[in-house]
Amino acid sequence: MKTTKIIFSILVMSFVSSLTFAASHYVRPGLTYNGDGTTWAAASSAGGAGAYNALPADLIRGDTYYLADGNYGTYRFNDAASGSTYIYIKKATAGAHGTATGWNNSYGDGQAIFAAGAGQNAIIITTNYWDIDGVTGYNDGSVQQHGIKLTMQPDSARATILMSNTSYVNLRHLDIGNAGLDLDRDGNCIYANNSSGGGVSQNIHYCYLHDSTTSLIVSRRRTNSILEYCYLARNSSSSSRHAEGWSDGGSTNIICRYNQFFDIEGSAYISFPVDAVSNWEIYGNVFAYTAQNSSGRGGVSWVIGADSSGYITGFKVYNNSFVRVRSYNSALRTEPGSSNNYAYNNLWVGCVDRDGSGSTAYVLNSSYVTHDYNAFSDDVSVSEAHLQENVPTSIFTNYAGDDLTLARATDRGMTLPSPYNTDMLGSTRGSDQNWDRGAYEFPVATQGEIRPPTNLRVLQ
């Protein structure tokens, strides 16, 4: 009996010793001494109790690193993976900052800034399992700024964020700027090249990507990845440096939902210039030009699709709004070899030719795309059983002010299964028996209110 107890005790101690317990670490850039990272206080000597004065070069798997406001320079996230254990980088806020020891709310009311200098990227990610979260911020940050900001200079390296052959990466609540517009050089907010493997679950949530010298995003050979609730605005394209909002090639099983793409120029809002792509779900997004287009962005050749070098298969393009798009082809461009693609419940309003004059061509090639229940502000030649035409700009809450939520219902759209049954504001589609077309669902009538009927016809 005693032997059994001894053996059991040895097994328990062996198991406990094999466990690793996640810890939190605290960083306040600019402090005189680099502490041990255990509190927010300023250390009185190097290695003493207190905050790090920079993000350590070597990070610990499973741990969380809280960042106070301040400048962090550039950083390379390259710690070796350990199974599926993440490293968490979080912006500290008044409401979530780990230990209270040494904390002051002024440490969390601004931004943690990673800024690239000449020939540099703001951050580089080369290994797996990272979660980088600014915690606060959405849309363009004008209402609530993003907790982590990344910037570039005109002489910086190509990408603000460079991801190379890495998987299981989450980027959240980041303000990702590039070097600026019309600089006639290559530059992207995010460049994700997965030529040697990786590219699984590279996810981008609630980020602001803007003012890129070429494409906002360049990605290659990704799988099972998500872009959602992001605001993507303003890129540059020229005859010598063709670009688009998002350039992808060779990716499969991608979800693009609840994003807002504004003032994009070049080939397309989303283009596939190299390699075939498959199984994309593009739903609940806004693709638009702002009413003023104050940055002077030119048009695009098409909105979503492949050029002659590739084809698309298994695309679902549902409940998107295309507003004031300047394009030769304002729909889904497909090439021979494309198949099993579907476009339902989309809304086109105020779209014109690329030079700003005349109506655009709405191309939904029935040989490669099954489509119905789409709505247009023009009297179009698209053939659909449940087509809605001549939708006025008053369909939107404030067309001139870029509020593209619905002021009233559209004709009834096609009922689709989950997850397509909610919009980016969380409204349930069709809960009032009318599934609206476009990115937003018309608000459900309040109790006692009768919604006006739609899709009426005058009988002679």
NUKOL-593115 format. One record per residue (C-alpha): residue number from 1; x, y, z. Coordinates in nm, 2 decimals. Layout:
<gutis>
{resi->NUM; x->X; y->Y; z->Z}
...
</gutis>
This chain:
<gutis>
{resi->1; x->0.00; y->0.00; z->0.00}
{resi->2; x->0.28; y->0.24; z->0.09}
{resi->3; x->0.46; y->0.16; z->-0.24}
{resi->4; x->0.14; y->0.24; z->-0.43}
{resi->5; x->0.11; y->0.58; z->-0.26}
{resi->6; x->0.47; y->0.66; z->-0.33}
{resi->7; x->0.43; y->0.57; z->-0.70}
{resi->8; x->0.11; y->0.78; z->-0.72}
{resi->9; x->0.28; y->1.07; z->-0.56}
{resi->10; x->0.57; y->1.05; z->-0.80}
{resi->11; x->0.33; y->1.05; z->-1.10}
{resi->12; x->0.14; y->1.35; z->-0.96}
{resi->13; x->0.46; y->1.55; z->-0.91}
{resi->14; x->0.58; y->1.45; z->-1.25}
{resi->15; x->0.25; y->1.57; z->-1.41}
{resi->16; x->0.25; y->1.90; z->-1.21}
{resi->17; x->0.61; y->1.97; z->-1.30}
{resi->18; x->0.53; y->1.92; z->-1.67}
{resi->19; x->0.26; y->2.19; z->-1.66}
{resi->20; x->0.34; y->2.55; z->-1.76}
{resi->21; x->0.13; y->2.83; z->-1.62}
{resi->22; x->0.05; y->3.13; z->-1.84}
{resi->23; x->0.18; y->3.46; z->-1.70}
{resi->24; x->0.12; y->3.82; z->-1.78}
{resi->25; x->0.40; y->4.08; z->-1.85}
{resi->26; x->0.38; y->4.45; z->-1.86}
{resi->27; x->0.56; y->4.69; z->-2.10}
{resi->28; x->0.60; y->5.07; z->-2.07}
{resi->29; x->0.83; y->5.20; z->-2.34}
{resi->30; x->1.07; y->5.48; z->-2.25}
{resi->31; x->1.14; y->5.39; z->-1.89}
{resi->32; x->1.50; y->5.44; z->-1.77}
{resi->33; x->1.54; y->5.08; z->-1.66}
{resi->34; x->1.42; y->4.76; z->-1.81}
{resi->35; x->1.25; y->4.58; z->-1.53}
{resi->36; x->1.14; y->4.22; z->-1.50}
{resi->37; x->0.79; y->4.28; z->-1.65}
{resi->38; x->0.60; y->4.18; z->-1.33}
{resi->39; x->0.42; y->4.51; z->-1.26}
{resi->40; x->0.35; y->4.84; z->-1.42}
{resi->41; x->0.57; y->5.03; z->-1.18}
{resi->42; x->0.90; y->5.18; z->-1.30}
{resi->43; x->1.19; y->4.96; z->-1.20}
{resi->44; x->1.46; y->5.12; z->-0.99}
{resi->45; x->1.74; y->4.91; z->-1.15}
{resi->46; x->1.80; y->4.69; z->-1.45}
{resi->47; x->1.61; y->4.37; z->-1.40}
{resi->48; x->1.44; y->4.49; z->-1.09}
{resi->49; x->1.07; y->4.46; z->-1.01}
{resi->50; x->0.87; y->4.67; z->-1.26}
{resi->51; x->0.77; y->4.70; z->-1.62}
{resi->52; x->0.98; y->4.62; z->-1.93}
{resi->53; x->1.09; y->4.93; z->-2.11}
{resi->54; x->1.05; y->4.76; z->-2.45}
{resi->55; x->0.89; y->4.44; z->-2.58}
{resi->56; x->1.15; y->4.17; z->-2.50}
{resi->57; x->1.33; y->4.00; z->-2.79}
{resi->58; x->1.23; y->3.66; z->-2.66}
{resi->59; x->0.87; y->3.60; z->-2.57}
{resi->60; x->0.72; y->3.31; z->-2.38}
{resi->61; x->0.45; y->3.08; z->-2.53}
{resi->62; x->0.12; y->3.09; z->-2.35}
{resi->63; x->0.19; y->3.43; z->-2.19}
{resi->64; x->0.03; y->3.77; z->-2.24}
{resi->65; x->0.22; y->4.09; z->-2.30}
{resi->66; x->0.03; y->4.41; z->-2.21}
{resi->67; x->0.14; y->4.72; z->-2.39}
{resi->68; x->0.11; y->5.07; z->-2.25}
{resi->69; x->0.08; y->5.38; z->-2.47}
{resi->70; x->0.40; y->5.48; z->-2.64}
{resi->71; x->0.64; y->5.41; z->-2.92}
{resi->72; x->0.77; y->5.05; z->-2.98}
{resi->73; x->0.98; y->5.10; z->-3.30}
{resi->74; x->0.98; y->4.78; z->-3.51}
{resi->75; x->0.94; y->4.42; z->-3.40}
{resi->76; x->1.00; y->4.07; z->-3.54}
{resi->77; x->0.76; y->3.80; z->-3.40}
{resi->78; x->0.97; y->3.49; z->-3.46}
{resi->79; x->0.96; y->3.28; z->-3.14}
{resi->80; x->0.94; y->2.91; z->-3.22}
{resi->81; x->0.60; y->2.75; z->-3.20}
{resi->82; x->0.53; y->2.51; z->-2.92}
{resi->83; x->0.23; y->2.29; z->-3.03}
{resi->84; x->-0.07; y->2.51; z->-3.07}
{resi->85; x->0.01; y->2.75; z->-2.79}
{resi->86; x->-0.04; y->3.12; z->-2.87}
{resi->87; x->0.15; y->3.43; z->-2.76}
{resi->88; x->-0.08; y->3.72; z->-2.68}
{resi->89; x->0.00; y->4.08; z->-2.74}
{resi->90; x->-0.26; y->4.31; z->-2.60}
{resi->91; x->-0.30; y->4.68; z->-2.57}
{resi->92; x->-0.36; y->4.77; z->-2.21}
{resi->93; x->-0.67; y->4.98; z->-2.13}
{resi->94; x->-0.83; y->5.12; z->-1.82}
{resi->95; x->-1.07; y->4.82; z->-1.82}
{resi->96; x->-0.82; y->4.54; z->-1.89}
{resi->97; x->-0.46; y->4.57; z->-1.80}
{resi->98; x->-0.37; y->4.27; z->-1.58}
{resi->99; x->-0.22; y->4.36; z->-1.25}
{resi->100; x->-0.32; y->4.68; z->-1.07}
{resi->101; x->0.02; y->4.72; z->-0.92}
{resi->102; x->0.18; y->5.04; z->-1.05}
{resi->103; x->-0.11; y->5.10; z->-1.30}
{resi->104; x->-0.23; y->5.45; z->-1.40}
{resi->105; x->-0.52; y->5.49; z->-1.64}
{resi->106; x->-0.30; y->5.74; z->-1.84}
{resi->107; x->-0.10; y->5.44; z->-1.96}
{resi->108; x->-0.40; y->5.30; z->-2.15}
{resi->109; x->-0.58; y->5.60; z->-2.30}
{resi->110; x->-0.36; y->5.63; z->-2.62}
{resi->111; x->-0.20; y->5.40; z->-2.87}
{resi->112; x->0.09; y->5.16; z->-2.88}
{resi->113; x->0.27; y->5.26; z->-3.20}
{resi->114; x->0.50; y->5.05; z->-3.41}
{resi->115; x->0.67; y->5.27; z->-3.67}
{resi->116; x->0.89; y->5.16; z->-3.95}
{resi->117; x->1.19; y->5.36; z->-4.06}
{resi->118; x->1.40; y->5.35; z->-4.38}
{resi->119; x->1.40; y->5.00; z->-4.53}
{resi->120; x->1.20; y->4.85; z->-4.24}
{resi->121; x->0.86; y->4.68; z->-4.19}
{resi->122; x->0.67; y->4.79; z->-3.88}
{resi->123; x->0.63; y->4.42; z->-3.78}
{resi->124; x->0.73; y->4.09; z->-3.93}
{resi->125; x->0.57; y->3.76; z->-3.83}
{resi->126; x->0.75; y->3.44; z->-3.93}
{resi->127; x->0.63; y->3.17; z->-3.69}
{resi->128; x->0.29; y->3.03; z->-3.60}
{resi->129; x->0.03; y->3.11; z->-3.33}
{resi->130; x->0.01; y->3.48; z->-3.26}
{resi->131; x->-0.27; y->3.69; z->-3.13}
{resi->132; x->-0.21; y->4.07; z->-3.16}
{resi->133; x->-0.50; y->4.27; z->-3.03}
{resi->134; x->-0.53; y->4.65; z->-3.00}
{resi->135; x->-0.85; y->4.58; z->-2.80}
{resi->136; x->-1.02; y->4.90; z->-2.89}
{resi->137; x->-1.12; y->5.07; z->-3.22}
{resi->138; x->-1.34; y->5.00; z->-3.52}
{resi->139; x->-1.41; y->5.15; z->-3.87}
{resi->140; x->-1.17; y->5.43; z->-3.95}
{resi->141; x->-1.10; y->5.50; z->-3.58}
{resi->142; x->-1.27; y->5.84; z->-3.59}
{resi->143; x->-1.51; y->5.74; z->-3.32}
{resi->144; x->-1.29; y->5.52; z->-3.11}
{resi->145; x->-0.92; y->5.49; z->-3.21}
{resi->146; x->-0.75; y->5.15; z->-3.25}
{resi->147; x->-0.53; y->5.05; z->-2.96}
{resi->148; x->-0.23; y->4.96; z->-3.17}
{resi->149; x->-0.12; y->5.17; z->-3.46}
{resi->150; x->0.14; y->5.07; z->-3.73}
{resi->151; x->0.30; y->5.33; z->-3.96}
{resi->152; x->0.54; y->5.35; z->-4.25}
{resi->153; x->0.76; y->5.61; z->-4.41}
{resi->154; x->0.80; y->5.67; z->-4.79}
{resi->155; x->1.15; y->5.51; z->-4.77}
{resi->156; x->1.03; y->5.21; z->-4.55}
{resi->157; x->1.02; y->4.85; z->-4.67}
{resi->158; x->0.73; y->4.72; z->-4.88}
{resi->159; x->0.48; y->4.62; z->-4.62}
{resi->160; x->0.36; y->4.76; z->-4.29}
{resi->161; x->0.30; y->4.40; z->-4.17}
{resi->162; x->0.49; y->4.12; z->-4.34}
{resi->163; x->0.37; y->3.77; z->-4.28}
{resi->164; x->0.59; y->3.50; z->-4.43}
{resi->165; x->0.48; y->3.13; z->-4.43}
{resi->166; x->0.30; y->3.16; z->-4.10}
{resi->167; x->-0.03; y->3.01; z->-3.98}
{resi->168; x->-0.27; y->3.07; z->-3.69}
{resi->169; x->-0.23; y->3.45; z->-3.67}
{resi->170; x->-0.50; y->3.68; z->-3.54}
{resi->171; x->-0.48; y->4.05; z->-3.60}
{resi->172; x->-0.74; y->4.26; z->-3.41}
{resi->173; x->-0.82; y->4.63; z->-3.37}
{resi->174; x->-0.51; y->4.76; z->-3.55}
{resi->175; x->-0.47; y->5.08; z->-3.74}
{resi->176; x->-0.25; y->4.97; z->-4.03}
{resi->177; x->-0.13; y->5.26; z->-4.24}
{resi->178; x->0.12; y->5.25; z->-4.53}
{resi->179; x->0.36; y->5.50; z->-4.67}
{resi->180; x->0.09; y->5.71; z->-4.84}
{resi->181; x->-0.08; y->5.76; z->-5.18}
{resi->182; x->0.06; y->5.81; z->-5.53}
{resi->183; x->0.43; y->5.76; z->-5.44}
{resi->184; x->0.51; y->5.54; z->-5.74}
{resi->185; x->0.66; y->5.26; z->-5.53}
{resi->186; x->0.55; y->4.92; z->-5.40}
{resi->187; x->0.38; y->4.93; z->-5.06}
{resi->188; x->0.11; y->4.73; z->-4.88}
{resi->189; x->-0.06; y->4.74; z->-4.54}
{resi->190; x->-0.04; y->4.36; z->-4.52}
{resi->191; x->0.18; y->4.13; z->-4.73}
{resi->192; x->0.12; y->3.76; z->-4.66}
{resi->193; x->0.33; y->3.54; z->-4.88}
{resi->194; x->0.30; y->3.17; z->-4.82}
{resi->195; x->0.51; y->3.03; z->-5.10}
{resi->196; x->0.68; y->2.77; z->-4.87}
{resi->197; x->0.38; y->2.65; z->-4.67}
{resi->198; x->0.17; y->2.80; z->-4.40}
{resi->199; x->-0.11; y->3.05; z->-4.47}
{resi->200; x->-0.36; y->2.86; z->-4.26}
{resi->201; x->-0.60; y->3.07; z->-4.04}
{resi->202; x->-0.45; y->3.41; z->-4.10}
{resi->203; x->-0.74; y->3.62; z->-3.96}
{resi->204; x->-0.79; y->4.00; z->-3.96}
{resi->205; x->-1.07; y->4.15; z->-3.74}
{resi->206; x->-1.18; y->4.51; z->-3.68}
{resi->207; x->-0.87; y->4.66; z->-3.84}
{resi->208; x->-0.83; y->4.99; z->-4.04}
{resi->209; x->-0.62; y->4.94; z->-4.35}
{resi->210; x->-0.55; y->5.26; z->-4.54}
{resi->211; x->-0.35; y->5.48; z->-4.77}
{resi->212; x->-0.13; y->5.23; z->-4.94}
{resi->213; x->0.11; y->5.30; z->-5.22}
{resi->214; x->-0.02; y->5.00; z->-5.41}
{resi->215; x->-0.26; y->4.73; z->-5.28}
{resi->216; x->-0.39; y->4.74; z->-4.92}
{resi->217; x->-0.36; y->4.36; z->-4.89}
{resi->218; x->-0.15; y->4.11; z->-5.09}
{resi->219; x->-0.20; y->3.75; z->-5.00}
{resi->220; x->-0.10; y->3.42; z->-5.16}
{resi->221; x->-0.20; y->3.06; z->-5.10}
{resi->222; x->-0.40; y->3.11; z->-4.78}
{resi->223; x->-0.66; y->2.86; z->-4.64}
{resi->224; x->-0.94; y->2.88; z->-4.38}
{resi->225; x->-0.89; y->3.25; z->-4.32}
{resi->226; x->-1.12; y->3.54; z->-4.24}
{resi->227; x->-1.13; y->3.92; z->-4.31}
{resi->228; x->-1.42; y->4.07; z->-4.11}
{resi->229; x->-1.55; y->4.40; z->-3.97}
{resi->230; x->-1.26; y->4.59; z->-4.13}
{resi->231; x->-1.25; y->4.93; z->-4.29}
{resi->232; x->-1.03; y->4.94; z->-4.60}
{resi->233; x->-0.98; y->5.28; z->-4.76}
{resi->234; x->-0.77; y->5.44; z->-5.03}
{resi->235; x->-0.49; y->5.27; z->-5.23}
{resi->236; x->-0.28; y->5.37; z->-5.53}
{resi->237; x->-0.25; y->5.23; z->-5.87}
{resi->238; x->-0.06; y->5.35; z->-6.18}
{resi->239; x->0.03; y->5.22; z->-6.53}
{resi->240; x->0.37; y->5.11; z->-6.40}
{resi->241; x->0.24; y->4.96; z->-6.07}
{resi->242; x->-0.10; y->4.80; z->-6.11}
{resi->243; x->-0.28; y->4.74; z->-5.79}
{resi->244; x->-0.62; y->4.67; z->-5.63}
{resi->245; x->-0.78; y->4.68; z->-5.28}
{resi->246; x->-0.70; y->4.32; z->-5.21}
{resi->247; x->-0.48; y->4.11; z->-5.44}
{resi->248; x->-0.50; y->3.73; z->-5.38}
{resi->249; x->-0.39; y->3.42; z->-5.56}
{resi->250; x->-0.42; y->3.05; z->-5.49}
{resi->251; x->-0.63; y->3.08; z->-5.17}
{resi->252; x->-0.92; y->2.86; z->-5.07}
{resi->253; x->-1.18; y->2.86; z->-4.80}
{resi->254; x->-1.18; y->3.23; z->-4.74}
{resi->255; x->-1.45; y->3.43; z->-4.56}
{resi->256; x->-1.48; y->3.81; z->-4.64}
{resi->257; x->-1.77; y->3.95; z->-4.44}
{resi->258; x->-1.90; y->4.27; z->-4.28}
{resi->259; x->-1.62; y->4.49; z->-4.42}
{resi->260; x->-1.63; y->4.84; z->-4.58}
{resi->261; x->-1.42; y->4.90; z->-4.88}
{resi->262; x->-1.40; y->5.27; z->-4.98}
{resi->263; x->-1.22; y->5.47; z->-5.26}
{resi->264; x->-1.03; y->5.18; z->-5.42}
{resi->265; x->-0.86; y->5.22; z->-5.76}
{resi->266; x->-0.68; y->4.99; z->-6.00}
{resi->267; x->-0.78; y->4.65; z->-6.12}
{resi->268; x->-1.05; y->4.58; z->-5.87}
{resi->269; x->-1.17; y->4.59; z->-5.51}
{resi->270; x->-1.08; y->4.22; z->-5.48}
{resi->271; x->-0.87; y->4.08; z->-5.76}
{resi->272; x->-0.71; y->3.74; z->-5.84}
{resi->273; x->-0.43; y->3.82; z->-6.08}
{resi->274; x->-0.24; y->3.49; z->-6.03}
{resi->275; x->-0.35; y->3.13; z->-5.96}
{resi->276; x->-0.70; y->2.98; z->-5.93}
{resi->277; x->-0.90; y->3.05; z->-5.62}
{resi->278; x->-1.19; y->2.86; z->-5.47}
{resi->279; x->-1.45; y->2.85; z->-5.20}
{resi->280; x->-1.47; y->3.21; z->-5.10}
{resi->281; x->-1.77; y->3.35; z->-4.91}
{resi->282; x->-1.81; y->3.72; z->-4.97}
{resi->283; x->-2.12; y->3.85; z->-4.78}
{resi->284; x->-2.25; y->4.15; z->-4.60}
{resi->285; x->-1.98; y->4.39; z->-4.73}
{resi->286; x->-2.00; y->4.75; z->-4.86}
{resi->287; x->-1.79; y->4.83; z->-5.18}
{resi->288; x->-1.82; y->5.20; z->-5.24}
{resi->289; x->-1.68; y->5.54; z->-5.33}
{resi->290; x->-1.74; y->5.81; z->-5.07}
{resi->291; x->-1.96; y->6.09; z->-5.20}
{resi->292; x->-1.67; y->6.34; z->-5.21}
{resi->293; x->-1.38; y->6.10; z->-5.30}
{resi->294; x->-1.16; y->6.37; z->-5.16}
{resi->295; x->-0.84; y->6.17; z->-5.22}
{resi->296; x->-0.91; y->6.17; z->-5.59}
{resi->297; x->-0.91; y->5.79; z->-5.64}
{resi->298; x->-0.97; y->5.67; z->-5.99}
{resi->299; x->-1.20; y->5.38; z->-6.09}
{resi->300; x->-1.15; y->5.01; z->-6.11}
{resi->301; x->-1.18; y->4.77; z->-6.40}
{resi->302; x->-1.41; y->4.54; z->-6.22}
{resi->303; x->-1.53; y->4.49; z->-5.85}
{resi->304; x->-1.46; y->4.12; z->-5.77}
{resi->305; x->-1.30; y->3.86; z->-5.99}
{resi->306; x->-1.02; y->3.71; z->-6.19}
{resi->307; x->-0.84; y->3.83; z->-6.49}
{resi->308; x->-0.74; y->3.61; z->-6.78}
{resi->309; x->-0.47; y->3.43; z->-6.58}
{resi->310; x->-0.70; y->3.26; z->-6.33}
{resi->311; x->-1.05; y->3.13; z->-6.26}
{resi->312; x->-1.27; y->3.12; z->-5.96}
{resi->313; x->-1.47; y->2.83; z->-5.83}
{resi->314; x->-1.73; y->2.79; z->-5.55}
{resi->315; x->-1.78; y->3.16; z->-5.47}
{resi->316; x->-2.08; y->3.28; z->-5.27}
{resi->317; x->-2.14; y->3.66; z->-5.32}
{resi->318; x->-2.44; y->3.74; z->-5.10}
{resi->319; x->-2.60; y->4.06; z->-4.96}
{resi->320; x->-2.33; y->4.31; z->-5.06}
{resi->321; x->-2.39; y->4.68; z->-5.14}
{resi->322; x->-2.20; y->4.83; z->-5.44}
{resi->323; x->-2.24; y->5.21; z->-5.42}
{resi->324; x->-2.11; y->5.48; z->-5.65}
{resi->325; x->-1.86; y->5.23; z->-5.79}
{resi->326; x->-1.67; y->5.36; z->-6.09}
{resi->327; x->-1.60; y->5.05; z->-6.30}
{resi->328; x->-1.61; y->4.90; z->-6.65}
{resi->329; x->-1.77; y->4.59; z->-6.50}
{resi->330; x->-1.95; y->4.64; z->-6.17}
{resi->331; x->-2.02; y->4.28; z->-6.08}
{resi->332; x->-1.84; y->3.94; z->-6.05}
{resi->333; x->-1.59; y->3.88; z->-6.33}
{resi->334; x->-1.53; y->3.52; z->-6.42}
{resi->335; x->-1.32; y->3.35; z->-6.68}
{resi->336; x->-1.37; y->3.02; z->-6.87}
{resi->337; x->-1.31; y->2.73; z->-6.63}
{resi->338; x->-1.49; y->2.91; z->-6.35}
{resi->339; x->-1.79; y->2.72; z->-6.20}
{resi->340; x->-2.02; y->2.68; z->-5.90}
{resi->341; x->-2.04; y->3.05; z->-5.83}
{resi->342; x->-2.35; y->3.22; z->-5.68}
{resi->343; x->-2.46; y->3.59; z->-5.65}
{resi->344; x->-2.78; y->3.66; z->-5.45}
{resi->345; x->-2.93; y->3.96; z->-5.28}
{resi->346; x->-2.68; y->4.21; z->-5.38}
{resi->347; x->-2.76; y->4.59; z->-5.43}
{resi->348; x->-2.60; y->4.82; z->-5.69}
{resi->349; x->-2.68; y->5.19; z->-5.66}
{resi->350; x->-2.52; y->5.49; z->-5.84}
{resi->351; x->-2.25; y->5.29; z->-6.02}
{resi->352; x->-2.10; y->5.45; z->-6.33}
{resi->353; x->-1.84; y->5.38; z->-6.59}
{resi->354; x->-1.47; y->5.41; z->-6.48}
{resi->355; x->-1.43; y->5.76; z->-6.62}
{resi->356; x->-1.73; y->5.88; z->-6.42}
{resi->357; x->-1.97; y->5.91; z->-6.71}
{resi->358; x->-2.26; y->5.68; z->-6.81}
{resi->359; x->-2.38; y->5.36; z->-6.66}
{resi->360; x->-2.14; y->5.07; z->-6.59}
{resi->361; x->-2.19; y->4.72; z->-6.73}
{resi->362; x->-2.33; y->4.48; z->-6.48}
{resi->363; x->-2.18; y->4.15; z->-6.59}
{resi->364; x->-2.30; y->3.84; z->-6.42}
{resi->365; x->-2.22; y->3.57; z->-6.68}
{resi->366; x->-2.48; y->3.29; z->-6.64}
{resi->367; x->-2.23; y->3.04; z->-6.78}
{resi->368; x->-2.02; y->3.08; z->-6.47}
{resi->369; x->-2.24; y->3.25; z->-6.21}
{resi->370; x->-2.59; y->3.15; z->-6.09}
{resi->371; x->-2.76; y->3.47; z->-5.99}
{resi->372; x->-3.10; y->3.61; z->-5.88}
{resi->373; x->-3.27; y->3.85; z->-5.64}
{resi->374; x->-3.02; y->4.13; z->-5.71}
{resi->375; x->-3.12; y->4.50; z->-5.72}
{resi->376; x->-3.00; y->4.79; z->-5.93}
{resi->377; x->-3.06; y->5.16; z->-5.95}
{resi->378; x->-3.05; y->5.14; z->-6.33}
{resi->379; x->-3.28; y->4.98; z->-6.58}
{resi->380; x->-3.04; y->4.70; z->-6.66}
{resi->381; x->-3.01; y->4.42; z->-6.91}
{resi->382; x->-2.94; y->4.16; z->-6.64}
{resi->383; x->-3.18; y->3.86; z->-6.67}
{resi->384; x->-3.32; y->3.74; z->-6.34}
{resi->385; x->-3.65; y->3.60; z->-6.23}
{resi->386; x->-3.66; y->3.83; z->-5.92}
{resi->387; x->-3.48; y->4.13; z->-6.05}
{resi->388; x->-3.53; y->4.47; z->-5.88}
{resi->389; x->-3.46; y->4.78; z->-6.09}
{resi->390; x->-3.47; y->5.15; z->-6.05}
{resi->391; x->-3.38; y->5.16; z->-5.69}
{resi->392; x->-3.35; y->5.53; z->-5.58}
{resi->393; x->-3.07; y->5.67; z->-5.38}
{resi->394; x->-3.32; y->5.75; z->-5.11}
{resi->395; x->-3.31; y->5.38; z->-5.02}
{resi->396; x->-3.02; y->5.48; z->-4.80}
{resi->397; x->-3.04; y->5.67; z->-4.47}
{resi->398; x->-2.80; y->5.94; z->-4.60}
{resi->399; x->-2.66; y->5.88; z->-4.95}
{resi->400; x->-2.48; y->6.21; z->-4.97}
{resi->401; x->-2.33; y->6.16; z->-4.62}
{resi->402; x->-2.21; y->5.80; z->-4.68}
{resi->403; x->-2.46; y->5.64; z->-4.44}
{resi->404; x->-2.55; y->5.34; z->-4.65}
{resi->405; x->-2.78; y->5.17; z->-4.40}
{resi->406; x->-3.13; y->5.13; z->-4.54}
{resi->407; x->-3.40; y->5.40; z->-4.49}
{resi->408; x->-3.67; y->5.16; z->-4.61}
{resi->409; x->-3.70; y->4.80; z->-4.73}
{resi->410; x->-3.59; y->4.66; z->-5.06}
{resi->411; x->-3.80; y->4.41; z->-5.25}
{resi->412; x->-3.79; y->4.07; z->-5.08}
{resi->413; x->-3.46; y->3.89; z->-5.13}
{resi->414; x->-3.38; y->3.52; z->-5.12}
{resi->415; x->-3.38; y->3.36; z->-4.78}
{resi->416; x->-3.05; y->3.20; z->-4.70}
{resi->417; x->-2.93; y->2.98; z->-4.42}
{resi->418; x->-2.69; y->3.07; z->-4.13}
{resi->419; x->-2.44; y->3.23; z->-4.12}
{resi->420; x->-2.58; y->3.46; z->-4.39}
{resi->421; x->-2.88; y->3.56; z->-4.19}
{resi->422; x->-2.73; y->3.85; z->-4.00}
{resi->423; x->-2.58; y->4.18; z->-4.12}
{resi->424; x->-2.27; y->4.36; z->-3.99}
{resi->425; x->-2.48; y->4.55; z->-3.72}
{resi->426; x->-2.61; y->4.22; z->-3.59}
{resi->427; x->-2.97; y->4.26; z->-3.73}
{resi->428; x->-3.13; y->3.93; z->-3.82}
{resi->429; x->-3.23; y->3.92; z->-4.18}
{resi->430; x->-3.59; y->3.84; z->-4.26}
{resi->431; x->-3.71; y->3.85; z->-3.90}
{resi->432; x->-3.99; y->4.08; z->-4.02}
{resi->433; x->-4.07; y->3.84; z->-4.31}
{resi->434; x->-3.87; y->4.05; z->-4.56}
{resi->435; x->-3.51; y->3.96; z->-4.63}
{resi->436; x->-3.36; y->4.28; z->-4.76}
{resi->437; x->-3.11; y->4.31; z->-5.04}
{resi->438; x->-2.77; y->4.47; z->-4.98}
{resi->439; x->-2.53; y->4.48; z->-4.69}
{resi->440; x->-2.78; y->4.60; z->-4.43}
{resi->441; x->-3.11; y->4.47; z->-4.32}
{resi->442; x->-3.38; y->4.73; z->-4.28}
{resi->443; x->-3.45; y->4.77; z->-3.90}
{resi->444; x->-3.73; y->4.55; z->-3.77}
{resi->445; x->-4.05; y->4.75; z->-3.71}
{resi->446; x->-4.12; y->4.84; z->-3.35}
{resi->447; x->-4.42; y->4.69; z->-3.17}
{resi->448; x->-4.74; y->4.83; z->-3.31}
{resi->449; x->-4.58; y->4.97; z->-3.62}
{resi->450; x->-4.69; y->4.84; z->-3.96}
{resi->451; x->-4.43; y->4.82; z->-4.23}
{resi->452; x->-4.53; y->4.93; z->-4.57}
{resi->453; x->-4.57; y->4.67; z->-4.83}
{resi->454; x->-4.30; y->4.63; z->-5.11}
{resi->455; x->-4.29; y->4.50; z->-5.46}
{resi->456; x->-4.64; y->4.63; z->-5.55}
{resi->457; x->-4.77; y->4.64; z->-5.91}
{resi->458; x->-5.04; y->4.85; z->-6.06}
{resi->459; x->-5.31; y->4.63; z->-6.23}
{resi->460; x->-5.47; y->4.76; z->-6.54}
</gutis>
